[in-house]
Amino acid sequence: MPFRVNDQSIDVWQGRLRANHGQNLQVVYWHWLGGQYSINPYLSKVYEAKAKLLGLPRDGAVILLATEFDDNTGLALASLQQFAEDVLPLVQQQLDAVAAD
């Protein structure tokens, strides 16, 4: 599923979780490695190996967003998209700062 993050379109994994007590969560996640986004764990390992060979930082993170929903998963995804647009530039700054250390 394409998702807009920091002015780029990336693929994210999406799913739904349902708790026994009735809570429903819409979840999206992706990997960040050295400034690259990916949902493919094998491609993430390629990014990590490339960074190691080139002597670049190999810092990485899994970014996971979740929100509750009733019946409308479209509204939940729109909410996650808006949250990502609002908050992820700051998260990206922090990831870049950590990778630079």
N, C-alpha and C positions, 0 to 999 in steps of 0.2 A: 504494500500500500504506500503510495507517495505521501509525503508529509513535508510541509514547509518549515525549515529550521534555518535561522540566520540567513535569510534570503537565498537559500538553496533548497532544491527539492531532493529529498533523500527517501529511500525506502525504509520503512519501519515495520517491525513485527507488531501485529495487533492481536488481541485476544480478549476473551471475557472470562471472568472468574465469578463463580457463584458460591456463596457461603451457605452453610446449613441453615443459618438463621434468616436467610432470605436476602442478604445484601448482594447486589450485583455490581461488579467493577468492570469498567472498560479500561484496558491496559494497552499502552504502546511502549516499545523500547527499541533501542539501537545501541551500537557500540561506537565509542570515539577512541581513536588511536592516532596520536601524533597529528591531530588536525583533520583526520579522515573519518568520515562516518560510514558505518556498514551494519547490516543485519546478519551478514554471513560470518560465522565464527572462523571459517577457514580463510576467508579474505582478510579478516582481522589479524590472523596469525601471519599472513603474507606481509601486511603493513608492519607488524612488529619485527619480523625478520629483516625487512628492508631497512628499518630504522637501526637495527643492531649492526647490520653490515656497513651502513654509512656513518655509524657513530653518532646517530641522532637520539634524542630522548625517546624512550619506549613507554612513556606514560599512557595509560588508558583508563577508560571508565565505561560503565554501562549506564545509560540514561534511561530511566523508567518513569513513566507518568501514568497515573491512574485516577479515575473519577467514578463516582457512583452513577448508576443509571437505573431507570425503571423499565420502560419498554422501548425507549427511543435511543438506540445506539448512535444514530446520526448526530443527535444533539450532544451526546457525550463526546464523540470524536471532534465535533466543532469546538467544544469547550477545551479539550486537550490541545487542539491546534492553537487556539487563542492564548492559552497559558504558555505554550511553547514560544510563540511569537513575543510575548511580553517578558518572559523570564530567562529564556535560554541565551540571549546575548550576554547577560551577566554571568551565567554559568560558564559560557564559553570563555569569557575573560578570565575567570578563576582557573579553568582547566589550562588555558594558555600560560598563565602565571606559574602554576605548579610545574608545568612541563619545562618552563624556562629555567627553573631553579636546579 
